[in-house]
Amino acid sequence: MDTGDRLLTPGEVAALFRVDPKTVTRWAAAGRIGSIRTPGGHRRFRESEVRALLEGEGMLDESEDVANRPRNAGPAPAGGPGPANAGLY
């Protein structure tokens, strides 16, 4: 790891992208943004990678998903007849 690269928390990344911190965590889990795990299990993000993503040079490419959906329409359909936990309640 580049020792000069600052590590950002999900909250700091979320503020830069103007999204909820949970969204940043989901991006990391989906492999859309690289993350590092601390010994305590928390995610941290390299500032250089986050800046590259902000400038459009990275792998975070959900613009196609978002561009074709109305704003505030909720997540894209997962495929299938309904929520996976529909029969649990």
C-alpha positions as CSV (number, residue, x, y, z in Angstrom):
1,M,0.0,0.0,0.0
2,D,1.2,3.5,-0.7
3,T,2.0,4.9,2.7
4,G,1.2,8.5,1.5
5,D,-2.4,7.6,0.5
6,R,-4.9,8.6,3.2
7,L,-7.6,6.2,4.1
8,L,-11.2,7.4,4.2
9,T,-14.2,6.1,6.1
10,P,-17.4,5.1,4.4
11,G,-18.9,8.3,5.8
12,E,-16.2,10.5,4.3
13,V,-16.6,8.7,0.9
14,A,-20.4,9.0,1.1
15,A,-20.1,12.8,1.7
16,L,-17.9,13.1,-1.4
17,F,-20.4,11.2,-3.6
18,R,-23.5,12.6,-1.8
19,V,-24.9,9.2,-0.9
20,D,-25.6,7.3,2.3
21,P,-22.6,5.5,3.9
22,K,-24.5,2.2,3.5
23,T,-24.5,2.8,-0.3
24,V,-20.7,3.0,-0.2
25,T,-20.5,-0.2,1.8
26,R,-22.8,-1.9,-0.8
27,W,-20.5,-0.6,-3.6
28,A,-17.5,-2.2,-1.8
29,A,-19.3,-5.5,-1.3
30,A,-20.3,-5.6,-5.0
31,G,-16.7,-4.8,-6.0
32,R,-17.5,-1.4,-7.5
33,I,-15.0,0.3,-5.3
34,G,-11.9,-1.2,-3.6
35,S,-11.7,-1.3,0.2
36,I,-9.4,-2.3,2.9
37,R,-10.5,-3.9,6.1
38,T,-9.1,-2.7,9.4
39,P,-8.2,-5.2,12.1
40,G,-11.5,-4.4,13.7
41,G,-13.4,-5.3,10.4
42,H,-14.2,-1.8,9.3
43,R,-13.9,-0.7,5.7
44,R,-11.5,2.0,4.6
45,F,-11.0,3.4,1.1
46,R,-7.9,4.8,-0.5
47,E,-8.3,8.5,-1.1
48,S,-6.5,8.3,-4.5
49,E,-9.0,5.7,-5.7
50,V,-12.0,7.7,-4.5
51,R,-10.7,10.8,-6.2
52,A,-10.2,8.9,-9.4
53,L,-13.8,7.6,-9.2
54,L,-15.0,11.1,-8.7
55,E,-13.2,12.2,-11.8
56,G,-14.8,9.3,-13.8
57,E,-11.6,7.2,-14.1
58,G,-12.6,4.2,-12.0
59,M,-14.8,1.1,-11.9
60,L,-17.8,2.6,-10.1
61,D,-20.2,2.5,-13.1
62,E,-23.8,2.5,-12.1
63,S,-24.6,5.4,-14.3
64,E,-26.3,3.1,-16.8
65,D,-28.5,1.6,-14.0
66,V,-29.4,5.0,-12.6
67,A,-29.8,6.8,-15.9
68,N,-32.7,4.6,-17.0
69,R,-34.7,4.8,-13.7
70,P,-36.7,7.7,-12.4
71,R,-35.2,9.4,-9.4
72,N,-36.2,8.0,-6.0
73,A,-37.7,4.9,-7.7
74,G,-35.9,2.6,-5.3
75,P,-33.3,-0.1,-6.2
76,A,-33.3,-1.8,-9.5
77,P,-35.4,-5.0,-9.6
78,A,-33.5,-8.1,-8.6
79,G,-35.4,-10.3,-10.9
80,G,-38.0,-12.7,-9.7
81,P,-41.6,-12.5,-8.4
82,G,-40.9,-10.5,-5.3
83,P,-38.6,-9.9,-2.3
84,A,-36.6,-12.9,-1.2
85,N,-38.0,-12.6,2.3
86,A,-41.7,-12.2,1.3
87,G,-42.8,-15.4,2.9
88,L,-41.1,-14.7,6.2
89,Y,-43.7,-12.2,7.6
